[in-house]
Amino acid sequence: MKPSETDRIKTSILIGSRDASNMKRYFQKDGTVVKWWNPEGMKPHKNPLFPLLPFYRKEKKDVLEICASTDGPILEVGCGDGRISSLLAKYRDDPLVGVDISREMLRKYVEREGISGLQLIHCDAENLPFKDDSFNGMICIQTLVHLPNAEVVIDESSRILRDGGKLILDINTPNSPRVLRLLSLVRSLSDRLESVLKLIRLQLPFTTLRNKLGPAILRNTRFVTLILERYGFNVRLYATYGGSTAGFALFVATNKKHSPL
Ligand SMILES: C[S@@+](CC[C@H](N)C(=O)[O-])C[C@H]1O[C@@H](n2cnc3c(N)ncnc32)[C@H](O)[C@@H]1O
């Protein structure tokens, strides 16, 4: 059987872990993500993500701009400690909800920002406690990278978004399919060599990252576009950030669930 385009470009790389099944457990635990995710507040020498800082800032500005033209209720999935939705809460009158799987991040959100103007809920992005057609916008920034099942989250977003609602979603990607394939090869080789390398006390970049950051998945831009389309979204690749070795891509996908066949 000929592989479909989605099969051919499916390349995704898991970093920071050997096994995607422990991703949720990692983020549910205290003392994990809270230690390394504060890209704009951490001192440069303590911040493993410091080189990406200008891109995080630019992306945040873009997301706020997109939200400014979105009326109605907005949900932020993986809101963390409020880097993005706390800014929205300051000027929006429409309902704003933030959800996250980490109770510790939600506590930090409340301590730092308070909760005036928004509602915070502890839950899993793959199982959102909202009725169909509840929101006009869903933000999912620097979060799909930590979710093992992109399709499940995209399916959920299509369910809770109204017709015409916007999904503002990013993926972490080298922005070059070739580099992604190469990294994938290095990843599988490093897994095979890991026990030997341990003996000679050598650490490959993936192992080093594992000790600093949590589990993360790099994905292919075209692959995610096709998945979004499969779930009925009109997809716009809004911007890419970073270079061809490390970066991310921002999509604005419009929900077309009720479009005529
Ligand atoms: C890198 S932080 C990004 C936070 C925020 N979106 C921002 O841009 O500042 C990723 C967030 O996703 C959350 N997260 C990870 N897995 C999740 C899941 N299955 N459901 C909901 N949130 C999750 C983490 O707890 C963390 O707060």
Ligand as a Chemical Component Dictionary entry (heavy atoms), coordinates in Angstrom:
data_LIG
# 
_chem_comp.id                   LIG 
_chem_comp.type                 NON-POLYMER 
_chem_comp.pdbx_formal_charge   0 
_chem_comp.three_letter_code    LIG 
# 
loop_
_chem_comp_atom.comp_id 
_chem_comp_atom.atom_id 
_chem_comp_atom.alt_atom_id 
_chem_comp_atom.type_symbol 
_chem_comp_atom.charge 
_chem_comp_atom.model_Cartn_x 
_chem_comp_atom.model_Cartn_y 
_chem_comp_atom.model_Cartn_z 
_chem_comp_atom.pdbx_ordinal 
LIG C1  C1  C 0  5.946  25.543 28.396 1  
LIG S1  S1  S 1  4.535  25.861 29.379 2  
LIG C2  C2  C 0  3.711  27.139 28.437 3  
LIG C3  C3  C 0  2.771  27.941 29.298 4  
LIG C4  C4  C 0  2.033  29.083 28.579 5  
LIG N1  N1  N 0  1.221  28.614 27.489 6  
LIG C5  C5  C 0  3.025  30.110 28.080 7  
LIG O1  O1  O 0  3.183  30.251 26.849 8  
LIG O2  O2  O -1 3.649  30.747 28.902 9  
LIG C6  C6  C 0  3.535  24.438 28.978 10 
LIG C7  C7  C 0  2.329  24.319 29.887 11 
LIG O3  O3  O 0  1.511  23.229 29.408 12 
LIG C8  C8  C 0  1.023  22.536 30.532 13 
LIG N2  N2  N 0  0.634  21.170 30.142 14 
LIG C9  C9  C 0  1.443  20.123 29.825 15 
LIG N3  N3  N 0  0.707  19.039 29.523 16 
LIG C10 C10 C 0  -0.610 19.410 29.660 17 
LIG C11 C11 C 0  -1.852 18.704 29.497 18 
LIG N4  N4  N 0  -1.889 17.411 29.135 19 
LIG N5  N5  N 0  -2.994 19.405 29.701 20 
LIG C12 C12 C 0  -2.979 20.713 30.063 21 
LIG N6  N6  N 0  -1.829 21.410 30.253 22 
LIG C13 C13 C 0  -0.661 20.774 30.051 23 
LIG C14 C14 C 0  2.183  22.570 31.509 24 
LIG O4  O4  O 0  1.799  22.263 32.825 25 
LIG C15 C15 C 0  2.685  23.988 31.323 26 
LIG O5  O5  O 0  2.088  24.880 32.208 27 
# 
loop_
_chem_comp_bond.comp_id 
_chem_comp_bond.atom_id_1 
_chem_comp_bond.atom_id_2 
_chem_comp_bond.value_order 
_chem_comp_bond.pdbx_ordinal 
LIG C1  S1  SING 1  
LIG S1  C2  SING 2  
LIG S1  C6  SING 3  
LIG C2  C3  SING 4  
LIG C3  C4  SING 5  
LIG C4  N1  SING 6  
LIG C4  C5  SING 7  
LIG C5  O1  DOUB 8  
LIG C5  O2  SING 9  
LIG C6  C7  SING 10 
LIG C7  O3  SING 11 
LIG C7  C15 SING 12 
LIG O3  C8  SING 13 
LIG C8  N2  SING 14 
LIG C8  C14 SING 15 
LIG N2  C9  SING 16 
LIG N2  C13 SING 17 
LIG C9  N3  DOUB 18 
LIG N3  C10 SING 19 
LIG C10 C11 SING 20 
LIG C10 C13 DOUB 21 
LIG C11 N4  SING 22 
LIG C11 N5  DOUB 23 
LIG N5  C12 SING 24 
LIG C12 N6  DOUB 25 
LIG N6  C13 SING 26 
LIG C14 O4  SING 27 
LIG C14 C15 SING 28 
LIG C15 O5  SING 29 
# 
